[in-house]
Amino acid sequence: MLKIMNLAQKYSLVFVILLILNPHIVVSQDWQVLNATTFGWRFEDMQFVDPEVGWVVDGGGQILKTTNGGLNWTQQYYNSDRYFRSVEFYNDQIGFAGTLANGNPSATLLKTTNGGDTWIDISSNIPQSVPGICGMHVVNENTIFVTGVFYGSAYIMKSTDQGESWVYTDMGNLCNALVDIHFKDEMVGFACGQSAQGTGLRGIIVKTTDGGQTWSTVTLGADSNTRIWKIQELTDSVMYASVESFTPTPEYYKSKDGGQTWSLHSVSPPGFSGTIQGVGFLNESLGWVGGFNTTFYETTDQGQSWTYKPTVGSSYNRFQRVNDTLMYASGINVYKYTDASLSVEDFEITKPKGHKVKIEGSNIIEDDAVLELDLINNTYCELSLYNTNGQRVKTIVQGLRKAGNYKIPFNVESLSKGPYYVVLYTYHGYEFVKIIVK
C-alpha cells in the first residue's frame, strides 16, 4: 500500500471549497498513482491509444510517453516557454499537441508522425492566430478538429490533410469560450464551453451534423459564469459532460440519446463541494467526477448517489476510458483505475505553489482596499467579487497577465454592507478570500 500524506485545511463556506494542500502519495482501493513527474502544476491532458501506450502533457512544457501502462515515462519533448493544454493521437504514430499562448503571440500546434520521437511545429499552417488550443479530436488519419480557448475568443478549426491546411470557424455568435470537442464520426460532433457575450456566459454544448460547417446549441445551462468543461462518449447513446462552476454543488450533464438532449444532474449527497472539470464513466453504473484540489467523487449506481474520495489524487482535468475495465485520469499526477492490482514503487510528488490573492491589511473594509495578486507564471487572470449566494457582483480585472506581484486598488463604497468573497480564477483554478464591507 502506498503511503498517504495530506496537509489539509478545510474552509466551510456557503459554497464549500476544499483547499487541501500538498497531497503526496495517495491511492484508493482501485486507483493507482503512476510515477510521472510534472514540471507544471498538473498534467493538463492525456491520450492512450491502447492499454499500454499513452502520452501526457503539462503546463511546464513537456510531453511524456509510456509504453507499459504508466509504470515508466519518457520525456519526448520539453520547452519551458510552452504551456501544453491538449494532446491527441490517431494511432501509435500520428499525434498532435496544442498549447496556450501564455504570453507568446499565439498558441503553438505540434505534430508527430513517429510516435513522438520528433515533434514538428505546424503553427504556421493555422490561418489565424489563436490564444490557445484547449481541445482536439482526431476523427481519422486525415481529419482533426481543434478548439479553444476557455476564457474567450471561441473558435473551431478543422483539417482534412493531417494539419497541412485548416478551415477556421469563428464561434462568437454562439460561444464566448470553448474548452473541449468530440466527434462521433466525420459529420456529427459536439463542442462545449461558455455561451456568447450577452447571454449570461452560461455553460453550453453545441452540435454539428455537417462536419463542422454549421453549429447549433443543444444545451444551455441556467447559471451564469459557468462552463461545460469536458465531454465523454460512453456508448453511441450515452454521453456525459462536466460543469465547471463556482457553485455549492458539483454538476454534470448526461445524454441517453446520443447527444440530442441532455439532462443536468447534481453530485449528491452534498457536504464536500468544489469545482469539477473532468468526468469519466467506465460503464453506466460506475463513474467519477474530479476537479480542483481534492474534489473527487465516485458513483456505483448511475449517479443516484456519490461518495467523496479525497485520497485518490487532486486537480483532475481529463478522464479517458480505454476499455470496459481500464480508466486513466490526469491531474497533479497520472492515475489509473483497473480491476487488476499493480505494483507501484513508493514515491512522493509535492504540489507546486499556486497563484494567490490576498487583502493588504484588514479584511474588514470601509472605503478603499488593495488586492494583492501573486502570480507564479503567466496565466489568464479573472478577479471577481461574489456575494454569499455565489452570485458574481462585479468583475474587478480580467485578461492575460505575466508572472509577478500586482497591487490592485479596490473601492467598496457602492457595495451594501456585509460579507463577500474576492475570487481569483486562473489556469490553476479558484482561490478566494473573504471580506467584510463595513
C-alpha positions in Angstrom: 0.0 0.0 0.0 1.3 3.4 -0.9 1.8 5.9 1.9 -0.8 8.6 2.3 0.2 12.0 3.4 -2.0 15.1 3.3 -1.7 18.6 4.7 -5.4 19.6 4.8 -7.2 22.7 5.7 -11.0 22.9 5.2 -12.9 26.1 4.9 -16.7 25.7 5.1 -18.4 28.5 3.2 -21.9 28.8 1.7 -20.3 27.3 -1.4 -17.9 24.9 0.3 -14.5 24.9 -1.3 -11.8 22.5 -0.4 -8.3 23.7 0.0 -6.4 20.5 0.8 -2.8 21.2 0.1 0.2 19.0 -0.6 -1.3 15.7 -1.5 1.6 13.4 -1.5 1.3 9.7 -2.2 -2.4 8.8 -2.4 -4.2 5.7 -3.5 -7.7 4.4 -3.4 -8.9 0.8 -3.5 -8.8 0.5 -7.2 -6.9 3.6 -8.3 -3.1 3.7 -8.6 -0.9 6.8 -8.7 1.6 6.5 -11.6 5.1 7.7 -11.4 5.0 10.7 -13.7 6.6 14.0 -12.7 5.0 17.2 -13.9 7.0 20.4 -14.5 3.8 22.4 -14.2 1.1 22.4 -11.7 -0.7 19.4 -13.3 -0.9 17.2 -16.4 -3.5 19.1 -18.5 -4.3 16.3 -20.9 -3.6 12.7 -21.9 -4.2 10.3 -24.7 -3.8 6.5 -24.6 -4.1 4.6 -27.9 -4.2 1.2 -26.1 -3.9 0.0 -22.5 -0.1 0.3 -22.5 0.8 3.2 -24.9 -0.1 6.8 -24.0 1.1 10.4 -23.7 0.5 13.2 -21.2 1.3 16.9 -21.4 1.7 19.6 -18.8 1.8 23.4 -18.4 5.6 23.1 -17.7 6.3 22.5 -21.4 6.8 18.7 -21.5 5.4 15.8 -23.3 5.8 12.4 -21.7 5.2 8.9 -23.1 4.6 5.5 -21.6 4.7 2.1 -23.3 3.9 0.0 -20.2 0.7 1.4 -18.9 2.2 4.2 -16.9 4.8 2.4 -14.9 7.6 4.3 -16.6 7.6 7.6 -18.5 10.0 9.0 -21.1 10.2 12.8 -21.8 9.9 13.2 -25.5 9.7 17.0 -25.7 10.5 19.9 -23.4 10.3 23.7 -23.9 9.6 25.7 -20.7 8.2 28.5 -22.8 5.2 26.4 -23.8 2.1 25.6 -21.7 0.7 22.4 -23.2 -3.1 22.2 -22.9 -4.1 19.3 -25.2 -2.8 16.2 -26.8 -4.5 13.7 -29.2 -3.2 10.7 -31.2 -4.9 8.9 -34.0 -2.7 5.8 -33.6 0.6 5.0 -32.0 2.5 7.1 -34.6 0.4 10.1 -35.6 -0.4 12.7 -33.0 -0.8 16.4 -32.1 -0.2 18.6 -29.1 -1.5 22.1 -28.5 -0.6 24.9 -26.1 -2.0 28.1 -24.6 -0.3 31.3 -25.9 0.7 32.1 -22.3 2.4 35.3 -23.0 3.5 34.3 -26.5 1.9 35.9 -29.6 -0.3 32.9 -30.2 -0.7 29.2 -29.4 1.6 26.5 -30.7 0.5 23.3 -32.5 2.9 20.4 -32.8 2.6 17.2 -34.8 4.4 13.9 -34.7 4.4 11.0 -37.3 6.8 8.7 -35.4 5.1 8.1 -32.1 6.5 11.3 -30.5 10.2 10.7 -31.2 10.2 14.0 -33.0 7.7 16.9 -32.9 7.3 19.4 -35.7 5.8 22.9 -35.2 3.0 23.3 -37.7 1.6 26.5 -36.2 2.4 28.4 -39.4 -0.3 26.3 -41.2 -3.0 27.8 -39.0 -4.8 30.6 -40.9 -5.4 32.8 -37.9 -3.6 33.5 -34.6 -5.4 31.8 -31.7 -4.9 32.3 -27.9 -5.0 28.6 -27.0 -5.8 25.1 -28.1 -7.8 23.6 -25.3 -9.4 20.6 -27.0 -8.8 18.5 -30.0 -10.2 15.3 -31.6 -8.7 13.2 -34.3 -11.6 11.7 -36.3 -9.5 9.6 -38.7 -5.9 9.6 -40.0 -6.5 12.7 -42.1 -9.2 14.7 -40.2 -8.7 16.6 -36.9 -10.7 19.3 -35.1 -9.3 21.7 -32.5 -11.0 24.3 -30.4 -10.4 27.0 -27.7 -10.0 28.9 -25.6 -11.5 28.5 -22.1 -11.5 32.2 -21.3 -12.7 33.7 -24.7 -12.3 34.1 -28.4 -14.2 30.9 -29.2 -13.3 29.1 -32.4 -13.2 25.7 -34.1 -10.7 24.6 -36.7 -10.8 21.6 -39.0 -8.1 20.0 -41.1 -8.6 17.1 -43.5 -5.0 16.7 -44.6 -3.2 15.9 -41.3 -2.8 19.6 -40.3 -1.3 20.9 -43.6 -4.3 23.3 -44.1 -7.1 24.4 -41.9 -10.6 25.9 -42.0 -11.2 28.4 -39.3 -14.7 29.0 -37.9 -15.4 31.9 -35.5 -17.9 30.6 -32.9 -18.5 34.0 -31.3 -22.2 34.1 -32.3 -22.9 31.1 -30.1 -20.0 30.9 -27.6 -17.7 33.2 -25.7 -15.3 30.3 -24.9 -14.8 26.7 -25.9 -12.9 24.0 -24.0 -13.5 20.5 -25.4 -14.6 18.9 -28.7 -15.7 15.4 -29.6 -16.9 13.8 -32.8 -18.9 10.6 -33.1 -18.0 10.4 -36.8 -16.8 12.7 -39.6 -20.2 14.5 -39.7 -21.6 14.5 -36.1 -19.7 16.3 -33.4 -20.0 18.3 -30.2 -18.1 21.2 -28.6 -18.6 22.6 -25.1 -17.7 25.7 -23.2 -19.4 29.0 -22.3 -22.3 30.8 -24.1 -21.8 34.1 -26.0 -21.4 37.6 -24.5 -24.9 38.9 -23.7 -26.4 35.5 -22.9 -25.2 35.3 -19.3 -21.9 33.4 -20.1 -23.7 30.1 -19.3 -22.4 26.6 -19.9 -23.2 25.4 -23.4 -23.0 22.4 -25.7 -23.1 23.0 -29.4 -23.6 20.3 -32.1 -22.8 19.9 -35.8 -24.2 17.3 -38.2 -22.4 18.5 -41.3 -18.7 18.0 -40.3 -18.4 21.4 -38.7 -19.7 23.7 -41.4 -22.6 24.8 -39.2 -23.3 24.6 -35.4 -26.3 24.9 -33.2 -27.0 24.9 -29.5 -28.3 21.7 -28.0 -27.8 22.6 -24.3 -27.6 25.9 -22.4 -27.2 26.0 -18.7 -29.3 28.1 -16.3 -26.4 29.6 -14.2 -24.2 32.5 -15.4 -20.4 32.4 -15.3 -20.1 28.7 -15.8 -18.5 26.4 -18.4 -19.2 23.0 -19.6 -15.7 21.6 -19.5 -15.3 18.0 -20.8 -17.3 15.6 -22.9 -17.2 11.8 -22.7 -18.9 9.4 -25.1 -19.5 6.1 -23.2 -21.7 4.4 -25.9 -23.3 5.5 -29.1 -26.3 6.6 -27.0 -24.8 7.6 -23.6 -22.7 10.7 -23.2 -21.5 12.8 -20.2 -20.3 16.4 -19.8 -18.9 18.1 -16.7 -19.8 21.6 -15.5 -17.1 23.9 -14.2 -18.7 26.5 -11.9 -18.2 28.3 -8.6 -21.4 26.9 -7.1 -22.2 24.9 -3.9 -22.9 21.5 -5.6 -20.9 19.8 -8.4 -23.0 19.1 -11.5 -22.7 17.2 -14.8 -24.9 16.5 -17.8 -25.9 13.2 -19.2 -27.5 12.3 -22.6 -29.2 9.0 -23.3 -29.9 9.7 -27.0 -26.5 10.3 -28.5 -26.3 13.9 -27.5 -29.7 15.1 -28.9 -30.9 16.1 -25.4 -29.0 16.5 -22.1 -30.2 16.4 -18.5 -28.5 18.1 -15.6 -27.5 16.0 -12.6 -26.1 17.0 -9.2 -23.4 15.2 -7.3 -25.1 14.3 -4.0 -25.2 13.9 -1.1 -23.6 17.4 -0.5 -21.2 18.0 2.2 -17.8 18.2 0.5 -18.2 20.5 -2.5 -15.9 22.0 -5.1 -15.4 22.8 -8.8 -15.2 19.9 -11.1 -13.6 19.7 -14.5 -13.2 16.1 -15.5 -15.8 13.4 -15.9 -15.3 9.7 -16.7 -17.7 6.7 -16.6 -16.4 3.1 -17.0 -20.0 1.9 -17.5 -23.3 3.5 -16.7 -23.1 2.4 -13.1 -19.5 3.2 -12.3 -18.1 6.7 -12.8 -16.2 9.6 -11.4 -16.0 13.4 -11.5 -13.0 15.3 -10.3 -11.6 18.8 -10.3 -9.6 21.4 -8.4 -7.7 20.4 -5.3 -9.1 17.1 -3.9 -12.6 17.3 -5.4 -13.2 13.7 -6.4 -16.4 11.7 -6.3 -17.4 8.2 -7.2 -20.8 6.7 -8.1 -21.6 3.0 -8.4 -25.4 3.4 -9.0 -25.6 5.5 -12.2 -25.2 8.8 -10.3 -28.1 8.3 -7.8 -25.5 8.7 -5.0 -21.9 9.7 -4.8 -19.0 9.1 -2.4 -16.4 11.7 -1.8 -12.9 10.3 -2.1 -10.3 12.9 -1.4 -7.4 10.5 -1.1 -7.3 9.4 -4.7 -5.4 12.5 -6.0 -6.0 16.1 -7.0 -6.7 18.7 -9.7 -8.2 16.4 -12.3 -8.7 17.6 -15.8 -9.1 14.6 -18.2 -10.5 11.1 -17.7 -10.0 8.6 -20.5 -11.8 5.3 -20.7 -9.6 2.8 -22.6 -11.8 -0.3 -22.3 -14.5 -1.7 -20.1 -12.1 -2.3 -17.2 -9.5 0.4 -17.6 -9.6 4.2 -17.0 -6.8 6.8 -16.8 -7.1 10.3 -15.3 -4.7 13.3 -15.4 -4.2 15.8 -12.6 -1.2 16.6 -10.4 -0.2 13.1 -11.3 -1.5 10.4 -13.6 -4.0 8.0 -12.1 -5.0 4.6 -13.3 -8.1 2.5 -12.4 -8.1 -1.2 -13.2 -9.6 -4.3 -11.9 -6.2 -5.9 -11.6 -3.7 -4.6 -8.9 -0.4 -3.1 -9.9 2.8 -2.9 -8.0 4.0 0.7 -7.9 7.1 1.9 -6.1 6.7 4.4 -3.3 7.5 8.0 -4.5 6.4 11.4 -3.5 5.0 14.3 -5.5 4.7 17.7 -3.9 2.0 20.1 -5.2 3.6 23.2 -6.6 2.9 26.6 -5.1 -0.1 28.2 -6.8 -1.3 31.7 -7.6 -2.6 33.6 -4.6 -4.9 36.5 -3.8 -4.9 38.5 -0.5 -6.1 41.7 1.0 -3.5 44.2 2.2 -4.2 44.9 5.9 -7.5 44.0 7.4 -10.2 42.0 5.6 -12.8 44.4 7.1 -13.1 47.2 4.6 -14.8 50.6 5.0 -13.9 52.5 1.8 -10.7 51.6 -0.1 -8.6 48.5 -0.1 -5.7 47.0 -2.0 -5.9 43.5 -3.5 -2.6 41.7 -4.0 -2.1 39.1 -6.6 0.9 36.8 -6.6 1.1 35.1 -10.0 3.8 32.4 -10.2 3.7 32.2 -14.0 2.0 33.7 -17.0 -1.7 33.0 -16.8 -5.2 34.0 -17.6 -6.5 36.0 -14.6 -10.0 36.7 -13.6 -10.5 38.6 -10.3 -14.2 38.9 -9.3 -16.4 39.7 -6.3 -19.1 37.3 -5.3 -21.9 37.6 -2.7 -22.7 34.9 -0.2 -25.2 33.3 -2.5 -22.5 32.5 -5.0 -23.5 35.3 -7.4 -20.9 37.4 -9.2 -21.3 41.0 -8.1 -18.6 42.5 -10.3 -15.5 41.7 -12.3 -12.5 43.5 -11.0 -9.8 42.5 -13.6 -9.9 40.1 -16.4 -7.3 39.1 -19.0 -3.8 37.6 -19.5 -1.2 38.6 -17.1 2.5 37.9 -16.8 4.0 36.3 -13.7 4.6 38.8 -10.9 3.1 40.6 -7.9 0.2 43.0 -8.6 -1.5 45.5 -6.3 -5.0 46.5 -7.4 -6.9 49.3 -5.8 -10.4 48.3 -4.8 -13.2 50.6 -3.6 -16.3 49.3 -1.8 -18.3 52.5 -1.4 -21.0 51.3 -3.8 -21.5 47.9 -2.1 -24.0 47.0 0.6 -22.6 46.2 4.0 -21.9 42.6 4.7 -19.7 39.6 3.7 -18.3 39.0 0.2 -15.7 36.8 -1.5 -12.9 38.0 -3.7 -12.3 35.2 -6.1 -9.2 34.6 -8.3 -9.7 32.3 -11.3 -6.5 31.3 -13.2 -5.1 28.2 -15.0 -4.7 26.7 -11.6 -8.4 27.1 -10.7 -10.1 29.1 -7.9 -8.5 30.9 -4.9 -10.5 33.2 -2.7 -10.5 35.4 0.4 -13.5 36.6 2.5 -14.0 40.3 3.1 -16.5 42.2 5.2 -17.8 45.6 3.9 -18.3 47.7 7.0 
